[in-house]
Amino acid sequence: MNRSNRLQERVAEHYADLSIKLRAAADFVLENEMDVAARSLRAISAASGVSPATLSRLARALGFESYEELRELCRDSVGGRTHSFSERAQQLRDGLDADSSVFERQASACISNITNLVDTLDTDRVQNAVNALADAQSVVLFGAFGSTGIVEYMAYLANYFSPTWTLAGRMGASLGTSLASLGPEDVLFVVTKAPYAARAVRAVEAAQEIGAKTIVISDSHACPAIKFATFPFIVPSDSPQFFSSYAATLTLMESMVAMLVAQSGEGTSERIREVERHNQRLGDFWVD
């Protein structure tokens, strides 16, 4: 895993079990890694309003032996990504000039998110998640609020090459029905971003209890579904608008679909050809 993502992953793993005070301290550290790397414990305490003792407790709660060990990881993280941060900062500055358009600002944010994803993505985890999808007897997809259409798009792509992927909780279908059919050989794939859908969090928790594998794509270590995920992915979603950007999320999801098809056998290609033959027979696509 890239160094720049190690601390965020560790915070995400423990976040749900932290006290309110320790969560606030963790949020500050993640938002100010460069300061934590460069400044003393006393200076960070003054800047954050968090006592040195609380910062030390945070380090131990995250599995570090001391605050200095946490600080060292921040140094590694900053050292490994300074150049890419500066490039992304320049892209954002170029898009935030007084005469910049909404399109320029949004495009800059999307480019930054995708670049950040490339820099921090745990490629081994992606491959393991893809393997789980390939081996699953069935895959259930779920998204709510802004994530609904994104998950439907993935279901559309998946149905070209597999008959075992289903979309939960849509068009009157019961999410509970989909969960009841899950077993240890299945996968639940959930996309949820702030404000997090309660049904999404509860669905991931229920799937974990059943023994199914779970894939969660979210936007923050604070997402309550992360702790129930077999394969959690925290994807950059920053936007100058009032909504989260899904550009990096789509990049990850489309890549996972491509990886599934690329490592599959001839049967997958034959199914795609068969779907296309039926589409042509039904006259689904416009032909001049």
C-alpha beads as a LAMMPS data file, in Angstrom:
LAMMPS data file: protein, C-alpha beads

288 atoms
287 bonds

1 atom types
1 bond types

-500.0 500.0 xlo xhi
-500.0 500.0 ylo yhi
-500.0 500.0 zlo zhi

Masses

1 110.0

Atoms # bond

1 1 1 0.000 0.000 0.000
2 1 1 1.215 3.491 -0.803
3 1 1 2.539 5.270 2.285
4 1 1 0.170 8.200 1.801
5 1 1 -2.812 5.989 2.564
6 1 1 -1.508 4.028 5.560
7 1 1 -2.585 6.445 8.291
8 1 1 -6.033 6.999 6.837
9 1 1 -6.545 3.244 6.606
10 1 1 -5.517 2.756 10.236
11 1 1 -7.811 5.543 11.437
12 1 1 -10.687 4.086 9.408
13 1 1 -10.120 0.685 10.995
14 1 1 -10.391 2.052 14.558
15 1 1 -12.575 5.143 14.086
16 1 1 -15.876 3.627 15.179
17 1 1 -14.352 2.546 18.507
18 1 1 -12.805 5.937 19.335
19 1 1 -14.349 8.333 21.843
20 1 1 -15.698 11.674 20.591
21 1 1 -12.560 13.424 21.829
22 1 1 -10.245 10.923 20.116
23 1 1 -12.246 11.146 16.889
24 1 1 -11.764 14.907 16.857
25 1 1 -8.045 14.402 17.402
26 1 1 -7.894 11.831 14.581
27 1 1 -9.756 14.173 12.242
28 1 1 -7.243 16.926 12.974
29 1 1 -4.246 14.677 12.384
30 1 1 -5.560 13.449 9.034
31 1 1 -6.377 16.971 7.895
32 1 1 -2.975 18.311 8.991
33 1 1 -0.461 15.529 8.345
34 1 1 2.192 17.963 7.146
35 1 1 1.972 19.993 10.359
36 1 1 2.029 16.844 12.489
37 1 1 5.116 15.675 10.616
38 1 1 6.979 18.967 10.990
39 1 1 5.890 20.426 14.339
40 1 1 6.310 19.363 17.953
41 1 1 3.639 17.671 20.032
42 1 1 3.238 20.861 22.070
43 1 1 2.750 22.961 18.917
44 1 1 0.175 20.537 17.505
45 1 1 -1.643 20.579 20.833
46 1 1 -1.815 24.373 20.763
47 1 1 -3.010 24.463 17.155
48 1 1 -5.656 21.774 17.566
49 1 1 -6.879 22.502 21.074
50 1 1 -6.246 18.829 21.878
51 1 1 -4.102 18.082 24.910
52 1 1 -0.769 16.263 24.485
53 1 1 -2.127 13.439 26.634
54 1 1 -5.112 13.004 24.298
55 1 1 -2.858 12.916 21.233
56 1 1 -0.745 10.269 22.919
57 1 1 -3.864 8.259 23.760
58 1 1 -4.940 8.546 20.122
59 1 1 -1.635 7.092 18.977
60 1 1 -2.020 4.101 21.299
61 1 1 -5.665 3.632 20.284
62 1 1 -4.531 3.410 16.656
63 1 1 -2.017 0.706 17.504
64 1 1 1.142 2.834 17.719
65 1 1 3.519 2.421 20.621
66 1 1 3.870 6.182 20.967
67 1 1 2.908 9.520 19.459
68 1 1 6.363 9.696 17.888
69 1 1 5.614 6.539 15.910
70 1 1 2.418 8.135 14.603
71 1 1 4.378 11.268 13.757
72 1 1 6.980 9.214 11.890
73 1 1 4.260 7.702 9.708
74 1 1 3.050 11.219 8.917
75 1 1 6.604 12.109 7.876
76 1 1 6.743 9.093 5.584
77 1 1 3.370 9.995 4.151
78 1 1 4.252 13.631 3.481
79 1 1 7.619 12.709 2.055
80 1 1 6.071 10.233 -0.339
81 1 1 3.449 12.565 -1.751
82 1 1 4.775 16.135 -1.570
83 1 1 5.282 16.369 -5.306
84 1 1 1.858 15.045 -6.233
85 1 1 0.205 17.340 -3.677
86 1 1 1.943 20.359 -5.208
87 1 1 0.818 19.326 -8.670
88 1 1 -2.759 18.940 -7.506
89 1 1 -2.621 22.251 -5.656
90 1 1 -1.437 23.958 -8.843
91 1 1 -4.287 22.408 -10.810
92 1 1 -6.792 23.711 -8.281
93 1 1 -5.214 27.197 -8.244
94 1 1 -5.367 27.309 -12.024
95 1 1 -9.070 26.550 -11.839
96 1 1 -9.849 29.033 -9.068
97 1 1 -8.799 32.256 -10.791
98 1 1 -11.294 35.066 -10.619
99 1 1 -12.419 34.424 -14.197
100 1 1 -12.576 30.636 -13.921
101 1 1 -15.833 28.928 -14.804
102 1 1 -17.843 26.414 -12.825
103 1 1 -16.733 23.811 -15.353
104 1 1 -13.053 24.614 -14.802
105 1 1 -13.379 24.391 -11.030
106 1 1 -15.285 21.112 -11.182
107 1 1 -12.912 19.623 -13.757
108 1 1 -9.907 20.572 -11.604
109 1 1 -11.461 18.871 -8.580
110 1 1 -12.202 15.709 -10.577
111 1 1 -8.656 15.574 -11.956
112 1 1 -7.291 16.030 -8.444
113 1 1 -9.513 13.262 -7.069
114 1 1 -8.481 10.778 -9.745
115 1 1 -4.797 11.656 -9.340
116 1 1 -5.112 11.214 -5.581
117 1 1 -6.814 7.849 -6.107
118 1 1 -3.967 6.673 -8.341
119 1 1 -1.392 7.836 -5.778
120 1 1 -2.998 6.160 -2.777
121 1 1 -4.881 3.111 -4.074
122 1 1 -3.986 -0.230 -2.541
123 1 1 -3.760 -2.233 -5.775
124 1 1 -3.449 -5.552 -3.922
125 1 1 -6.739 -4.853 -2.181
126 1 1 -8.378 -4.038 -5.520
127 1 1 -7.159 -7.329 -6.991
128 1 1 -8.373 -9.266 -3.948
129 1 1 -11.782 -7.599 -4.200
130 1 1 -11.977 -8.430 -7.908
131 1 1 -11.052 -12.048 -7.150
132 1 1 -13.836 -12.192 -4.557
133 1 1 -16.313 -10.878 -7.129
134 1 1 -15.108 -13.393 -9.707
135 1 1 -15.445 -16.317 -7.263
136 1 1 -18.798 -15.267 -5.763
137 1 1 -21.888 -17.362 -6.374
138 1 1 -23.850 -14.118 -6.396
139 1 1 -23.131 -10.408 -6.055
140 1 1 -25.636 -7.965 -4.572
141 1 1 -25.210 -4.256 -5.345
142 1 1 -26.663 -1.469 -3.236
143 1 1 -26.462 2.315 -3.222
144 1 1 -28.732 5.029 -1.868
145 1 1 -29.144 8.775 -2.337
146 1 1 -26.508 10.063 -4.762
147 1 1 -24.922 6.629 -5.061
148 1 1 -28.071 5.008 -6.464
149 1 1 -27.438 5.762 -10.115
150 1 1 -23.743 4.922 -9.843
151 1 1 -24.523 1.434 -8.558
152 1 1 -27.213 0.956 -11.213
153 1 1 -24.605 1.760 -13.859
154 1 1 -22.302 -0.928 -12.468
155 1 1 -25.187 -3.409 -12.460
156 1 1 -25.849 -2.563 -16.114
157 1 1 -22.217 -3.298 -17.025
158 1 1 -22.075 -6.466 -14.909
159 1 1 -25.211 -7.944 -16.453
160 1 1 -23.423 -8.062 -19.790
161 1 1 -20.994 -10.670 -18.491
162 1 1 -22.697 -12.305 -15.497
163 1 1 -26.262 -13.386 -14.659
164 1 1 -25.508 -13.577 -10.925
165 1 1 -25.296 -9.855 -10.129
166 1 1 -28.461 -8.252 -8.738
167 1 1 -29.449 -4.742 -7.749
168 1 1 -30.991 -4.532 -4.276
169 1 1 -33.715 -2.218 -3.054
170 1 1 -34.843 -0.829 -6.429
171 1 1 -38.219 -0.644 -8.171
172 1 1 -40.098 -1.914 -5.141
173 1 1 -37.668 -4.726 -4.429
174 1 1 -36.908 -5.373 -0.774
175 1 1 -33.353 -4.904 0.456
176 1 1 -34.176 -7.477 3.128
177 1 1 -34.995 -10.050 0.448
178 1 1 -31.567 -9.580 -1.105
179 1 1 -29.815 -9.856 2.253
180 1 1 -31.761 -13.006 3.126
181 1 1 -30.357 -14.707 0.039
182 1 1 -26.718 -13.947 0.909
183 1 1 -24.342 -16.614 2.161
184 1 1 -20.613 -17.063 2.801
185 1 1 -19.965 -17.585 -0.931
186 1 1 -21.566 -14.256 -1.884
187 1 1 -20.507 -10.608 -2.013
188 1 1 -22.356 -7.414 -1.057
189 1 1 -21.049 -4.363 -2.932
190 1 1 -22.074 -1.003 -1.422
191 1 1 -21.335 2.594 -2.392
192 1 1 -22.178 5.239 0.207
193 1 1 -20.996 8.806 0.723
194 1 1 -21.818 11.515 3.234
195 1 1 -24.537 11.844 4.386
196 1 1 -24.319 8.081 4.825
197 1 1 -27.456 6.065 4.172
198 1 1 -28.497 4.191 7.313
199 1 1 -29.763 1.268 5.200
200 1 1 -26.364 0.963 3.524
201 1 1 -24.537 0.788 6.855
202 1 1 -26.975 -1.731 8.291
203 1 1 -26.848 -3.842 5.131
204 1 1 -23.050 -4.137 5.316
205 1 1 -23.244 -5.036 9.005
206 1 1 -25.881 -7.704 8.310
207 1 1 -23.848 -9.154 5.434
208 1 1 -20.772 -9.389 7.657
209 1 1 -22.784 -11.253 10.300
210 1 1 -24.004 -13.683 7.631
211 1 1 -20.419 -14.351 6.592
212 1 1 -20.624 -12.811 3.122
213 1 1 -17.722 -10.763 1.831
214 1 1 -18.369 -7.024 1.672
215 1 1 -16.956 -4.304 -0.565
216 1 1 -17.559 -0.718 0.558
217 1 1 -16.646 2.362 -1.451
218 1 1 -16.924 5.559 0.580
219 1 1 -15.407 9.019 0.903
220 1 1 -14.040 9.132 4.458
221 1 1 -12.500 7.192 7.325
222 1 1 -15.552 8.331 9.307
223 1 1 -17.997 6.252 7.247
224 1 1 -19.639 3.861 9.761
225 1 1 -19.835 1.057 7.176
226 1 1 -16.050 0.857 6.826
227 1 1 -15.583 -1.246 9.963
228 1 1 -17.858 -3.967 8.532
229 1 1 -16.105 -4.106 5.140
230 1 1 -13.939 -6.983 3.993
231 1 1 -12.538 -4.709 1.305
232 1 1 -12.927 -1.019 2.244
233 1 1 -12.046 1.731 -0.253
234 1 1 -11.864 5.396 0.746
235 1 1 -12.069 7.294 -2.530
236 1 1 -11.394 11.057 -2.922
237 1 1 -14.678 12.859 -3.581
238 1 1 -13.862 16.551 -3.107
239 1 1 -15.893 19.051 -5.103
240 1 1 -16.221 22.849 -5.225
241 1 1 -19.960 22.294 -5.572
242 1 1 -22.519 21.348 -2.929
243 1 1 -22.330 17.658 -3.862
244 1 1 -19.660 14.964 -3.752
245 1 1 -17.779 14.128 -6.923
246 1 1 -18.078 10.551 -8.214
247 1 1 -15.383 10.851 -10.890
248 1 1 -12.763 8.869 -8.940
249 1 1 -15.397 6.386 -7.749
250 1 1 -16.422 5.684 -11.337
251 1 1 -12.768 5.280 -12.283
252 1 1 -12.353 2.611 -9.605
253 1 1 -15.614 0.810 -10.392
254 1 1 -15.051 0.769 -14.153
255 1 1 -11.511 -0.513 -13.584
256 1 1 -12.827 -3.338 -11.412
257 1 1 -15.304 -4.340 -14.129
258 1 1 -12.529 -4.264 -16.724
259 1 1 -10.310 -6.417 -14.499
260 1 1 -13.113 -8.947 -14.058
261 1 1 -13.633 -9.293 -17.794
262 1 1 -9.895 -9.354 -18.531
263 1 1 -9.217 -12.280 -16.179
264 1 1 -12.339 -14.253 -17.089
265 1 1 -12.600 -17.180 -19.495
266 1 1 -14.096 -17.489 -22.953
267 1 1 -17.532 -17.999 -21.405
268 1 1 -17.655 -14.325 -20.473
269 1 1 -16.949 -13.201 -24.031
270 1 1 -19.579 -15.587 -25.329
271 1 1 -22.193 -14.205 -22.919
272 1 1 -21.415 -10.631 -23.986
273 1 1 -21.803 -11.680 -27.640
274 1 1 -25.097 -13.394 -26.804
275 1 1 -26.412 -10.276 -25.052
276 1 1 -25.439 -8.206 -28.068
277 1 1 -27.228 -10.640 -30.423
278 1 1 -30.436 -10.327 -28.386
279 1 1 -30.123 -6.543 -28.301
280 1 1 -29.823 -6.490 -32.088
281 1 1 -32.750 -8.873 -32.515
282 1 1 -34.914 -6.675 -30.309
283 1 1 -33.869 -3.574 -32.209
284 1 1 -32.640 -1.863 -29.048
285 1 1 -29.992 0.237 -30.779
286 1 1 -30.545 2.809 -33.474
287 1 1 -29.312 1.765 -36.901
288 1 1 -29.211 4.147 -39.894

Bonds

1 1 1 2
2 1 2 3
3 1 3 4
4 1 4 5
5 1 5 6
6 1 6 7
7 1 7 8
8 1 8 9
9 1 9 10
10 1 10 11
11 1 11 12
12 1 12 13
13 1 13 14
14 1 14 15
15 1 15 16
16 1 16 17
17 1 17 18
18 1 18 19
19 1 19 20
20 1 20 21
21 1 21 22
22 1 22 23
23 1 23 24
24 1 24 25
25 1 25 26
26 1 26 27
27 1 27 28
28 1 28 29
29 1 29 30
30 1 30 31
31 1 31 32
32 1 32 33
33 1 33 34
34 1 34 35
35 1 35 36
36 1 36 37
37 1 37 38
38 1 38 39
39 1 39 40
40 1 40 41
41 1 41 42
42 1 42 43
43 1 43 44
44 1 44 45
45 1 45 46
46 1 46 47
47 1 47 48
48 1 48 49
49 1 49 50
50 1 50 51
51 1 51 52
52 1 52 53
53 1 53 54
54 1 54 55
55 1 55 56
56 1 56 57
57 1 57 58
58 1 58 59
59 1 59 60
60 1 60 61
61 1 61 62
62 1 62 63
63 1 63 64
64 1 64 65
65 1 65 66
66 1 66 67
67 1 67 68
68 1 68 69
69 1 69 70
70 1 70 71
71 1 71 72
72 1 72 73
73 1 73 74
74 1 74 75
75 1 75 76
76 1 76 77
77 1 77 78
78 1 78 79
79 1 79 80
80 1 80 81
81 1 81 82
82 1 82 83
83 1 83 84
84 1 84 85
85 1 85 86
86 1 86 87
87 1 87 88
88 1 88 89
89 1 89 90
90 1 90 91
91 1 91 92
92 1 92 93
93 1 93 94
94 1 94 95
95 1 95 96
96 1 96 97
97 1 97 98
98 1 98 99
99 1 99 100
100 1 100 101
101 1 101 102
102 1 102 103
103 1 103 104
104 1 104 105
105 1 105 106
106 1 106 107
107 1 107 108
108 1 108 109
109 1 109 110
110 1 110 111
111 1 111 112
112 1 112 113
113 1 113 114
114 1 114 115
115 1 115 116
116 1 116 117
117 1 117 118
118 1 118 119
119 1 119 120
120 1 120 121
121 1 121 122
122 1 122 123
123 1 123 124
124 1 124 125
125 1 125 126
126 1 126 127
127 1 127 128
128 1 128 129
129 1 129 130
130 1 130 131
131 1 131 132
132 1 132 133
133 1 133 134
134 1 134 135
135 1 135 136
136 1 136 137
137 1 137 138
138 1 138 139
139 1 139 140
140 1 140 141
141 1 141 142
142 1 142 143
143 1 143 144
144 1 144 145
145 1 145 146
146 1 146 147
147 1 147 148
148 1 148 149
149 1 149 150
150 1 150 151
151 1 151 152
152 1 152 153
153 1 153 154
154 1 154 155
155 1 155 156
156 1 156 157
157 1 157 158
158 1 158 159
159 1 159 160
160 1 160 161
161 1 161 162
162 1 162 163
163 1 163 164
164 1 164 165
165 1 165 166
166 1 166 167
167 1 167 168
168 1 168 169
169 1 169 170
170 1 170 171
171 1 171 172
172 1 172 173
173 1 173 174
174 1 174 175
175 1 175 176
176 1 176 177
177 1 177 178
178 1 178 179
179 1 179 180
180 1 180 181
181 1 181 182
182 1 182 183
183 1 183 184
184 1 184 185
185 1 185 186
186 1 186 187
187 1 187 188
188 1 188 189
189 1 189 190
190 1 190 191
191 1 191 192
192 1 192 193
193 1 193 194
194 1 194 195
195 1 195 196
196 1 196 197
197 1 197 198
198 1 198 199
199 1 199 200
200 1 200 201
201 1 201 202
202 1 202 203
203 1 203 204
204 1 204 205
205 1 205 206
206 1 206 207
207 1 207 208
208 1 208 209
209 1 209 210
210 1 210 211
211 1 211 212
212 1 212 213
213 1 213 214
214 1 214 215
215 1 215 216
216 1 216 217
217 1 217 218
218 1 218 219
219 1 219 220
220 1 220 221
221 1 221 222
222 1 222 223
223 1 223 224
224 1 224 225
225 1 225 226
226 1 226 227
227 1 227 228
228 1 228 229
229 1 229 230
230 1 230 231
231 1 231 232
232 1 232 233
233 1 233 234
234 1 234 235
235 1 235 236
236 1 236 237
237 1 237 238
238 1 238 239
239 1 239 240
240 1 240 241
241 1 241 242
242 1 242 243
243 1 243 244
244 1 244 245
245 1 245 246
246 1 246 247
247 1 247 248
248 1 248 249
249 1 249 250
250 1 250 251
251 1 251 252
252 1 252 253
253 1 253 254
254 1 254 255
255 1 255 256
256 1 256 257
257 1 257 258
258 1 258 259
259 1 259 260
260 1 260 261
261 1 261 262
262 1 262 263
263 1 263 264
264 1 264 265
265 1 265 266
266 1 266 267
267 1 267 268
268 1 268 269
269 1 269 270
270 1 270 271
271 1 271 272
272 1 272 273
273 1 273 274
274 1 274 275
275 1 275 276
276 1 276 277
277 1 277 278
278 1 278 279
279 1 279 280
280 1 280 281
281 1 281 282
282 1 282 283
283 1 283 284
284 1 284 285
285 1 285 286
286 1 286 287
287 1 287 288
